[in-house]
């Protein structure tokens, strides 16, 4: 298996999926109307980073870990059993989720305690798309880099 090519492929898939899901949830929560969005109540744009981060961090690490470790297992190259099984996956996913929530908390705090009280709808959409895509790619990268690093180092 070409590890670098597989990682790039999974990064692209994760980025694309999280871009689309971030757009869908943004439109579902904030609607299609071009209007200023308040960081605090009533729109709570700043707090919306937390559920976005939790969902993206969880799925961008868990799904690629399961898919790629399954591929490794089928190809005879190892997989979950060679890297600590469920504990390895749970620990990796937990690290990504904690980092994602920490990044969301920082962004939320900047929004709430910064000098601004609102953000334009278009700018908010772009911010959410960039954040969701970036977090998805980062979560996938961390999880798979960790899997590939451990896959070859553990005894069979």
Secondary structure, DSSP 4 states (H G I P E B T S, - for coil): --HHHHHHHHHHHHHHHHHHHHHHHHHHHH-S---EEESSTTT-TTTHHHHHHHHHHHHHHHHHHHHHHHHHHHTTS--GGGGTHHHHHHHHHHHHHHHHHHHHHHHHHHHHHSS-SEEEHHHHHHHHHHHHHHHHHHHHHHHHHHHHHHHTTS--
